[in-house]
């Protein structure tokens, strides 16, 4: 990702929804303001909910097609950008 930013093909502050139009969230702030930096710095504060997509830490339960609809209903563990919170979302 850093190489793409370096080459000006991506921007850290670019909203995720501009890069991945499939990205949505039931919280409008998360949907419109989440950017690449939020994702890689773990500051979206989206709850883990690993049991929704991962079984026994080895088997993926979601297809790529199901990923974005699932994220859209994942609640926030803390207010958006309020702190660092590890999540694979």
Biopython code that builds the backbone (N, CA, C, O; Angstrom):
import numpy as np
from Bio.PDB.StructureBuilder import StructureBuilder

atoms = [
    (1, "UNK", "N", (0.817, -1.165, 0.000)),
    (1, "UNK", "CA", (0.000, 0.000, 0.000)),
    (1, "UNK", "C", (0.879, 1.253, 0.000)),
    (1, "UNK", "O", (0.595, 2.226, -0.698)),
    (2, "UNK", "N", (1.932, 1.211, 0.781)),
    (2, "UNK", "CA", (2.823, 2.376, 0.865)),
    (2, "UNK", "C", (3.443, 2.711, -0.491)),
    (2, "UNK", "O", (3.623, 3.881, -0.828)),
    (3, "UNK", "N", (3.763, 1.686, -1.256)),
    (3, "UNK", "CA", (4.324, 1.926, -2.588)),
    (3, "UNK", "C", (3.288, 2.641, -3.460)),
    (3, "UNK", "O", (3.627, 3.569, -4.194)),
    (4, "UNK", "N", (2.043, 2.213, -3.380)),
    (4, "UNK", "CA", (0.989, 2.867, -4.156)),
    (4, "UNK", "C", (0.783, 4.315, -3.717)),
    (4, "UNK", "O", (0.513, 5.183, -4.547)),
    (5, "UNK", "N", (0.905, 4.572, -2.443)),
    (5, "UNK", "CA", (0.819, 5.951, -1.948)),
    (5, "UNK", "C", (2.018, 6.743, -2.454)),
    (5, "UNK", "O", (1.877, 7.878, -2.907)),
    (6, "UNK", "N", (3.187, 6.139, -2.373)),
    (6, "UNK", "CA", (4.409, 6.783, -2.853)),
    (6, "UNK", "C", (4.321, 7.138, -4.338)),
    (6, "UNK", "O", (4.818, 8.178, -4.772)),
    (7, "UNK", "N", (3.684, 6.263, -5.103)),
    (7, "UNK", "CA", (3.535, 6.483, -6.540)),
    (7, "UNK", "C", (2.314, 7.347, -6.871)),
    (7, "UNK", "O", (1.974, 7.524, -8.041)),
    (8, "UNK", "N", (1.660, 7.879, -5.841)),
    (8, "UNK", "CA", (0.496, 8.760, -5.994)),
    (8, "UNK", "C", (-0.714, 8.056, -6.631)),
    (8, "UNK", "O", (-1.572, 8.705, -7.230)),
    (9, "UNK", "N", (-0.771, 6.741, -6.496)),
    (9, "UNK", "CA", (-1.918, 5.997, -6.990)),
    (9, "UNK", "C", (-2.995, 5.873, -5.919)),
    (9, "UNK", "O", (-4.169, 5.667, -6.225)),
    (10, "UNK", "N", (-2.585, 6.001, -4.665)),
    (10, "UNK", "CA", (-3.495, 6.023, -3.520)),
    (10, "UNK", "C", (-3.072, 7.157, -2.610)),
    (10, "UNK", "O", (-1.961, 7.679, -2.713)),
    (11, "UNK", "N", (-3.967, 7.526, -1.725)),
    (11, "UNK", "CA", (-3.695, 8.567, -0.736)),
    (11, "UNK", "C", (-4.149, 8.026, 0.620)),
    (11, "UNK", "O", (-5.242, 7.469, 0.730)),
    (12, "UNK", "N", (-3.328, 8.184, 1.640)),
    (12, "UNK", "CA", (-3.686, 7.683, 2.980)),
    (12, "UNK", "C", (-5.018, 8.243, 3.455)),
    (12, "UNK", "O", (-5.755, 7.562, 4.169)),
    (13, "UNK", "N", (-5.337, 9.470, 3.070)),
    (13, "UNK", "CA", (-6.571, 10.122, 3.528)),
    (13, "UNK", "C", (-7.762, 9.864, 2.607)),
    (13, "UNK", "O", (-8.858, 10.371, 2.847)),
    (14, "UNK", "N", (-7.551, 9.087, 1.570)),
    (14, "UNK", "CA", (-8.616, 8.781, 0.626)),
    (14, "UNK", "C", (-9.663, 7.894, 1.298)),
    (14, "UNK", "O", (-9.309, 6.880, 1.899)),
    (15, "UNK", "N", (-10.947, 8.258, 1.206)),
    (15, "UNK", "CA", (-11.982, 7.416, 1.826)),
    (15, "UNK", "C", (-11.995, 6.013, 1.225)),
    (15, "UNK", "O", (-11.846, 5.839, 0.015)),
    (16, "UNK", "N", (-12.172, 5.039, 2.070)),
    (16, "UNK", "CA", (-12.224, 3.647, 1.623)),
    (16, "UNK", "C", (-13.342, 3.467, 0.600)),
    (16, "UNK", "O", (-13.188, 2.719, -0.365)),
    (17, "UNK", "N", (-14.461, 4.147, 0.810)),
    (17, "UNK", "CA", (-15.597, 4.005, -0.108)),
    (17, "UNK", "C", (-15.281, 4.507, -1.519)),
    (17, "UNK", "O", (-15.955, 4.113, -2.472)),
    (18, "UNK", "N", (-14.289, 5.354, -1.669)),
    (18, "UNK", "CA", (-13.872, 5.812, -3.006)),
    (18, "UNK", "C", (-13.020, 4.755, -3.707)),
    (18, "UNK", "O", (-13.013, 4.666, -4.935)),
    (19, "UNK", "N", (-12.310, 3.961, -2.922)),
    (19, "UNK", "CA", (-11.449, 2.906, -3.470)),
    (19, "UNK", "C", (-12.251, 1.624, -3.676)),
    (19, "UNK", "O", (-12.120, 0.944, -4.693)),
    (20, "UNK", "N", (-13.083, 1.315, -2.682)),
    (20, "UNK", "CA", (-13.918, 0.115, -2.715)),
    (20, "UNK", "C", (-15.379, 0.543, -2.593)),
    (20, "UNK", "O", (-15.889, 0.656, -1.478)),
    (21, "UNK", "N", (-16.056, 0.781, -3.700)),
    (21, "UNK", "CA", (-17.445, 1.248, -3.636)),
    (21, "UNK", "C", (-18.370, 0.302, -2.866)),
    (21, "UNK", "O", (-19.437, 0.714, -2.409)),
    (22, "UNK", "N", (-17.965, -0.961, -2.721)),
    (22, "UNK", "CA", (-18.781, -1.927, -1.980)),
    (22, "UNK", "C", (-18.780, -1.657, -0.483)),
    (22, "UNK", "O", (-19.655, -2.142, 0.235)),
    (23, "UNK", "N", (-17.800, -0.884, -0.003)),
    (23, "UNK", "CA", (-17.687, -0.611, 1.427)),
    (23, "UNK", "C", (-18.842, 0.274, 1.867)),
    (23, "UNK", "O", (-19.078, 1.339, 1.297)),
    (24, "UNK", "N", (-19.548, -0.174, 2.876)),
    (24, "UNK", "CA", (-20.623, 0.624, 3.467)),
    (24, "UNK", "C", (-20.690, 0.283, 4.951)),
    (24, "UNK", "O", (-20.158, -0.733, 5.398)),
    (25, "UNK", "N", (-21.345, 1.142, 5.690)),
    (25, "UNK", "CA", (-21.536, 0.884, 7.119)),
    (25, "UNK", "C", (-22.814, 1.578, 7.549)),
    (25, "UNK", "O", (-23.166, 2.632, 7.020)),
    (26, "UNK", "N", (-23.507, 0.984, 8.513)),
    (26, "UNK", "CA", (-24.753, 1.583, 8.960)),
    (26, "UNK", "C", (-24.530, 2.879, 9.740)),
    (26, "UNK", "O", (-25.486, 3.612, 9.992)),
    (27, "UNK", "N", (-23.300, 3.172, 10.122)),
    (27, "UNK", "CA", (-22.939, 4.449, 10.734)),
    (27, "UNK", "C", (-22.367, 5.329, 9.614)),
    (27, "UNK", "O", (-21.308, 5.025, 9.064)),
    (28, "UNK", "N", (-23.053, 6.394, 9.284)),
    (28, "UNK", "CA", (-22.650, 7.249, 8.158)),
    (28, "UNK", "C", (-21.240, 7.810, 8.326)),
    (28, "UNK", "O", (-20.525, 7.982, 7.339)),
    (29, "UNK", "N", (-20.833, 8.094, 9.556)),
    (29, "UNK", "CA", (-19.487, 8.624, 9.785)),
    (29, "UNK", "C", (-18.436, 7.596, 9.388)),
    (29, "UNK", "O", (-17.459, 7.928, 8.716)),
    (30, "UNK", "N", (-18.633, 6.371, 9.798)),
    (30, "UNK", "CA", (-17.691, 5.304, 9.448)),
    (30, "UNK", "C", (-17.664, 5.121, 7.931)),
    (30, "UNK", "O", (-16.596, 4.989, 7.335)),
    (31, "UNK", "N", (-18.827, 5.114, 7.322)),
    (31, "UNK", "CA", (-18.892, 4.891, 5.873)),
    (31, "UNK", "C", (-18.229, 6.005, 5.070)),
    (31, "UNK", "O", (-17.516, 5.728, 4.106)),
    (32, "UNK", "N", (-18.448, 7.229, 5.443)),
    (32, "UNK", "CA", (-17.942, 8.340, 4.624)),
    (32, "UNK", "C", (-16.546, 8.813, 5.009)),
    (32, "UNK", "O", (-15.842, 9.390, 4.181)),
    (33, "UNK", "N", (-16.131, 8.576, 6.264)),
    (33, "UNK", "CA", (-14.858, 9.122, 6.709)),
    (33, "UNK", "C", (-13.738, 8.100, 6.886)),
    (33, "UNK", "O", (-12.578, 8.493, 7.010)),
    (34, "UNK", "N", (-14.046, 6.808, 6.901)),
    (34, "UNK", "CA", (-12.988, 5.798, 7.026)),
    (34, "UNK", "C", (-12.040, 5.907, 5.846)),
    (34, "UNK", "O", (-12.464, 5.910, 4.690)),
    (35, "UNK", "N", (-10.748, 5.997, 6.150)),
    (35, "UNK", "CA", (-9.760, 6.093, 5.084)),
    (35, "UNK", "C", (-8.711, 4.994, 5.254)),
    (35, "UNK", "O", (-8.767, 4.204, 6.196)),
    (36, "UNK", "N", (-7.763, 4.959, 4.334)),
    (36, "UNK", "CA", (-6.740, 3.915, 4.387)),
    (36, "UNK", "C", (-5.949, 3.957, 5.689)),
    (36, "UNK", "O", (-5.652, 2.917, 6.277)),
    (37, "UNK", "N", (-5.617, 5.147, 6.126)),
    (37, "UNK", "CA", (-4.856, 5.273, 7.363)),
    (37, "UNK", "C", (-5.634, 4.718, 8.554)),
    (37, "UNK", "O", (-5.051, 4.072, 9.424)),
    (38, "UNK", "N", (-6.930, 4.960, 8.603)),
    (38, "UNK", "CA", (-7.765, 4.387, 9.671)),
    (38, "UNK", "C", (-7.673, 2.872, 9.672)),
    (38, "UNK", "O", (-7.573, 2.247, 10.728)),
    (39, "UNK", "N", (-7.707, 2.289, 8.489)),
    (39, "UNK", "CA", (-7.681, 0.831, 8.386)),
    (39, "UNK", "C", (-6.341, 0.251, 8.832)),
    (39, "UNK", "O", (-6.312, -0.687, 9.629)),
    (40, "UNK", "N", (-5.253, 0.784, 8.338)),
    (40, "UNK", "CA", (-3.951, 0.198, 8.675)),
    (40, "UNK", "C", (-3.497, 0.571, 10.086)),
    (40, "UNK", "O", (-2.669, -0.131, 10.666)),
    (41, "UNK", "N", (-4.019, 1.652, 10.643)),
    (41, "UNK", "CA", (-3.642, 2.066, 12.000)),
    (41, "UNK", "C", (-4.619, 1.539, 13.052)),
    (41, "UNK", "O", (-4.491, 1.861, 14.233)),
    (42, "UNK", "N", (-5.587, 0.735, 12.633)),
    (42, "UNK", "CA", (-6.565, 0.128, 13.555)),
    (42, "UNK", "C", (-7.285, 1.183, 14.391)),
    (42, "UNK", "O", (-7.371, 1.063, 15.613)),
    (43, "UNK", "N", (-7.791, 2.199, 13.736)),
    (43, "UNK", "CA", (-8.511, 3.230, 14.486)),
    (43, "UNK", "C", (-9.956, 3.413, 14.030)),
    (43, "UNK", "O", (-10.587, 4.416, 14.362)),
    (44, "UNK", "N", (-10.488, 2.446, 13.266)),
    (44, "UNK", "CA", (-11.910, 2.512, 12.925)),
    (44, "UNK", "C", (-12.753, 2.147, 14.137)),
    (44, "UNK", "O", (-13.899, 2.582, 14.255)),
    (45, "UNK", "N", (-12.192, 1.355, 15.030)),
    (45, "UNK", "CA", (-12.867, 0.854, 16.240)),
    (45, "UNK", "C", (-14.001, -0.116, 15.930)),
    (45, "UNK", "O", (-14.897, -0.309, 16.751)),
    (46, "UNK", "N", (-13.965, -0.730, 14.742)),
    (46, "UNK", "CA", (-14.952, -1.763, 14.428)),
    (46, "UNK", "C", (-14.692, -2.974, 15.308)),
    (46, "UNK", "O", (-13.549, -3.397, 15.481)),
    (47, "UNK", "N", (-15.759, -3.524, 15.860)),
    (47, "UNK", "CA", (-15.635, -4.681, 16.747)),
    (47, "UNK", "C", (-15.035, -5.873, 16.007)),
    (47, "UNK", "O", (-15.200, -6.014, 14.796)),
    (48, "UNK", "N", (-14.338, -6.727, 16.750)),
    (48, "UNK", "CA", (-13.669, -7.897, 16.159)),
    (48, "UNK", "C", (-14.651, -8.780, 15.410)),
    (48, "UNK", "O", (-14.577, -8.922, 14.189)),
    (49, "UNK", "N", (-15.550, -9.357, 16.141)),
    (49, "UNK", "CA", (-16.535, -10.285, 15.593)),
    (49, "UNK", "C", (-15.902, -11.386, 14.750)),
    (49, "UNK", "O", (-16.451, -11.784, 13.723)),
    (50, "UNK", "N", (-14.749, -11.871, 15.187)),
    (50, "UNK", "CA", (-14.028, -12.903, 14.429)),
    (50, "UNK", "C", (-14.863, -14.157, 14.208)),
    (50, "UNK", "O", (-14.698, -14.841, 13.198)),
    (51, "UNK", "N", (-15.749, -14.460, 15.132)),
    (51, "UNK", "CA", (-16.572, -15.661, 14.981)),
    (51, "UNK", "C", (-17.501, -15.577, 13.773)),
    (51, "UNK", "O", (-17.994, -16.600, 13.297)),
    (52, "UNK", "N", (-17.739, -14.379, 13.282)),
    (52, "UNK", "CA", (-18.579, -14.219, 12.096)),
    (52, "UNK", "C", (-17.882, -14.647, 10.814)),
    (52, "UNK", "O", (-18.534, -15.040, 9.846)),
    (53, "UNK", "N", (-16.579, -14.571, 10.811)),
    (53, "UNK", "CA", (-15.869, -14.822, 9.554)),
    (53, "UNK", "C", (-14.738, -15.836, 9.650)),
    (53, "UNK", "O", (-14.172, -16.214, 8.624)),
    (54, "UNK", "N", (-14.392, -16.288, 10.854)),
    (54, "UNK", "CA", (-13.250, -17.182, 11.010)),
    (54, "UNK", "C", (-13.578, -18.309, 11.983)),
    (54, "UNK", "O", (-14.071, -18.069, 13.085)),
    (55, "UNK", "N", (-13.304, -19.516, 11.569)),
    (55, "UNK", "CA", (-13.548, -20.681, 12.420)),
    (55, "UNK", "C", (-12.223, -21.311, 12.809)),
    (55, "UNK", "O", (-11.389, -21.587, 11.947)),
    (56, "UNK", "N", (-12.025, -21.536, 14.078)),
    (56, "UNK", "CA", (-10.811, -22.171, 14.597)),
    (56, "UNK", "C", (-9.530, -21.468, 14.153)),
    (56, "UNK", "O", (-8.474, -22.097, 14.084)),
    (57, "UNK", "N", (-9.610, -20.196, 13.858)),
    (57, "UNK", "CA", (-8.468, -19.386, 13.427)),
    (57, "UNK", "C", (-7.808, -19.908, 12.158)),
    (57, "UNK", "O", (-6.695, -19.501, 11.824)),
    (58, "UNK", "N", (-8.497, -20.817, 11.439)),
    (58, "UNK", "CA", (-7.895, -21.380, 10.230)),
    (58, "UNK", "C", (-8.822, -21.381, 9.017)),
    (58, "UNK", "O", (-8.346, -21.344, 7.882)),
    (59, "UNK", "N", (-10.111, -21.422, 9.232)),
    (59, "UNK", "CA", (-11.058, -21.573, 8.133)),
    (59, "UNK", "C", (-11.893, -20.304, 7.958)),
    (59, "UNK", "O", (-12.568, -19.861, 8.887)),
    (60, "UNK", "N", (-11.837, -19.731, 6.764)),
    (60, "UNK", "CA", (-12.648, -18.551, 6.480)),
    (60, "UNK", "C", (-14.093, -18.961, 6.258)),
    (60, "UNK", "O", (-14.374, -19.896, 5.508)),
    (61, "UNK", "N", (-15.003, -18.258, 6.911)),
    (61, "UNK", "CA", (-16.424, -18.574, 6.807)),
    (61, "UNK", "C", (-17.161, -17.666, 5.826)),
    (61, "UNK", "O", (-18.280, -17.973, 5.414)),
    (62, "UNK", "N", (-16.543, -16.565, 5.456)),
    (62, "UNK", "CA", (-17.175, -15.624, 4.534)),
    (62, "UNK", "C", (-16.491, -15.652, 3.179)),
    (62, "UNK", "O", (-15.268, -15.755, 3.084)),
    (63, "UNK", "N", (-17.289, -15.562, 2.147)),
    (63, "UNK", "CA", (-16.732, -15.400, 0.812)),
    (63, "UNK", "C", (-16.431, -13.910, 0.625)),
    (63, "UNK", "O", (-16.995, -13.080, 1.337)),
    (64, "UNK", "N", (-15.571, -13.565, -0.302)),
    (64, "UNK", "CA", (-15.334, -12.136, -0.562)),
    (64, "UNK", "C", (-16.635, -11.373, -0.840)),
    (64, "UNK", "O", (-16.758, -10.203, -0.476)),
    (65, "UNK", "N", (-17.596, -12.030, -1.479)),
    (65, "UNK", "CA", (-18.883, -11.408, -1.783)),
    (65, "UNK", "C", (-19.664, -11.047, -0.505)),
    (65, "UNK", "O", (-20.411, -10.069, -0.483)),
    (66, "UNK", "N", (-19.483, -11.843, 0.550)),
    (66, "UNK", "CA", (-20.208, -11.630, 1.809)),
    (66, "UNK", "C", (-19.494, -10.691, 2.772)),
    (66, "UNK", "O", (-20.074, -10.256, 3.766)),
    (67, "UNK", "N", (-18.260, -10.384, 2.483)),
    (67, "UNK", "CA", (-17.444, -9.597, 3.398)),
    (67, "UNK", "C", (-18.025, -8.200, 3.659)),
    (67, "UNK", "O", (-18.251, -7.833, 4.812)),
    (68, "UNK", "N", (-18.262, -7.436, 2.619)),
    (68, "UNK", "CA", (-18.706, -6.055, 2.812)),
    (68, "UNK", "C", (-20.094, -5.939, 3.440)),
    (68, "UNK", "O", (-20.295, -5.078, 4.297)),
    (69, "UNK", "N", (-21.060, -6.775, 3.044)),
    (69, "UNK", "CA", (-22.348, -6.706, 3.757)),
    (69, "UNK", "C", (-22.218, -6.998, 5.254)),
    (69, "UNK", "O", (-22.945, -6.422, 6.065)),
    (70, "UNK", "N", (-21.296, -7.890, 5.620)),
    (70, "UNK", "CA", (-21.095, -8.207, 7.038)),
    (70, "UNK", "C", (-20.478, -7.023, 7.778)),
    (70, "UNK", "O", (-20.904, -6.691, 8.884)),
    (71, "UNK", "N", (-19.483, -6.391, 7.176)),
    (71, "UNK", "CA", (-18.850, -5.227, 7.800)),
    (71, "UNK", "C", (-19.869, -4.118, 8.044)),
    (71, "UNK", "O", (-19.804, -3.422, 9.058)),
    (72, "UNK", "N", (-20.798, -3.955, 7.127)),
    (72, "UNK", "CA", (-21.738, -2.837, 7.237)),
    (72, "UNK", "C", (-22.590, -2.904, 8.497)),
    (72, "UNK", "O", (-23.121, -1.883, 8.934)),
    (73, "UNK", "N", (-22.728, -4.082, 9.084)),
    (73, "UNK", "CA", (-23.520, -4.215, 10.309)),
    (73, "UNK", "C", (-22.685, -4.470, 11.556)),
    (73, "UNK", "O", (-23.234, -4.733, 12.626)),
    (74, "UNK", "N", (-21.369, -4.394, 11.428)),
    (74, "UNK", "CA", (-20.499, -4.603, 12.574)),
    (74, "UNK", "C", (-20.488, -3.339, 13.435)),
    (74, "UNK", "O", (-20.158, -2.255, 12.955)),
    (75, "UNK", "N", (-20.845, -3.487, 14.686)),
    (75, "UNK", "CA", (-20.905, -2.309, 15.561)),
    (75, "UNK", "C", (-19.505, -1.827, 15.933)),
    (75, "UNK", "O", (-18.512, -2.528, 15.741)),
    (76, "UNK", "N", (-19.460, -0.638, 16.457)),
    (76, "UNK", "CA", (-18.206, -0.058, 16.919)),
    (76, "UNK", "C", (-17.945, -0.500, 18.351)),
    (76, "UNK", "O", (-18.854, -0.491, 19.181)),
    (77, "UNK", "N", (-16.720, -0.881, 18.641)),
    (77, "UNK", "CA", (-16.341, -1.231, 20.016)),
    (77, "UNK", "C", (-16.146, 0.038, 20.841)),
    (77, "UNK", "O", (-16.382, 0.047, 22.049)),
    (78, "UNK", "N", (-15.715, 1.103, 20.179)),
    (78, "UNK", "CA", (-15.493, 2.416, 20.783)),
    (78, "UNK", "C", (-15.892, 3.458, 19.744)),
    (78, "UNK", "O", (-16.035, 3.110, 18.572)),
    (79, "UNK", "N", (-16.076, 4.701, 20.119)),
    (79, "UNK", "CA", (-16.394, 5.722, 19.117)),
    (79, "UNK", "C", (-15.321, 5.781, 18.017)),
    (79, "UNK", "O", (-14.130, 5.616, 18.281)),
    (80, "UNK", "N", (-15.765, 6.014, 16.806)),
    (80, "UNK", "CA", (-14.894, 6.064, 15.633)),
    (80, "UNK", "C", (-13.693, 6.974, 15.876)),
    (80, "UNK", "O", (-13.843, 8.119, 16.303)),
    (81, "UNK", "N", (-12.509, 6.455, 15.601)),
    (81, "UNK", "CA", (-11.221, 7.149, 15.732)),
    (81, "UNK", "C", (-10.904, 7.616, 17.157)),
    (81, "UNK", "O", (-10.029, 8.463, 17.338)),
    (82, "UNK", "N", (-11.574, 7.099, 18.141)),
    (82, "UNK", "CA", (-11.322, 7.562, 19.511)),
    (82, "UNK", "C", (-10.072, 6.923, 20.122)),
    (82, "UNK", "O", (-9.484, 7.467, 21.057)),
    (83, "UNK", "N", (-9.677, 5.776, 19.592)),
    (83, "UNK", "CA", (-8.500, 5.094, 20.127)),
    (83, "UNK", "C", (-8.061, 3.996, 19.178)),
    (83, "UNK", "O", (-8.757, 3.671, 18.217)),
    (84, "UNK", "N", (-6.895, 3.428, 19.460)),
    (84, "UNK", "CA", (-6.412, 2.288, 18.725)),
    (84, "UNK", "C", (-7.187, 1.076, 19.202)),
    (84, "UNK", "O", (-7.351, 0.883, 20.406)),
    (85, "UNK", "N", (-7.669, 0.249, 18.270)),
    (85, "UNK", "CA", (-8.391, -0.960, 18.637)),
    (85, "UNK", "C", (-8.166, -1.985, 17.544)),
    (85, "UNK", "O", (-8.663, -1.823, 16.430)),
    (86, "UNK", "N", (-7.419, -3.043, 17.850)),
    (86, "UNK", "CA", (-7.089, -4.033, 16.825)),
    (86, "UNK", "C", (-8.333, -4.750, 16.334)),
    (86, "UNK", "O", (-9.150, -5.240, 17.113)),
    (87, "UNK", "N", (-8.445, -4.794, 15.040)),
    (87, "UNK", "CA", (-9.525, -5.510, 14.389)),
    (87, "UNK", "C", (-9.073, -5.858, 12.987)),
    (87, "UNK", "O", (-8.391, -5.061, 12.344)),
    (88, "UNK", "N", (-9.434, -7.012, 12.508)),
    (88, "UNK", "CA", (-9.079, -7.391, 11.139)),
    (88, "UNK", "C", (-10.030, -6.821, 10.109)),
    (88, "UNK", "O", (-9.866, -7.076, 8.916)),
    (89, "UNK", "N", (-11.002, -6.068, 10.531)),
    (89, "UNK", "CA", (-11.870, -5.410, 9.573)),
    (89, "UNK", "C", (-11.124, -4.247, 9.052)),
    (89, "UNK", "O", (-11.640, -3.509, 8.212)),
]
sb = StructureBuilder()
sb.init_structure("model")
sb.init_model(0)
sb.init_chain("A")
sb.init_seg("    ")
for serial, (resi, resn, name, xyz) in enumerate(atoms, 1):
    if name == "N":
        sb.init_residue(resn, " ", resi, " ")
    sb.init_atom(name, np.array(xyz, "f"), 0.0, 1.0, " ", f" {name:<3s}", serial, name[0])
structure = sb.get_structure()
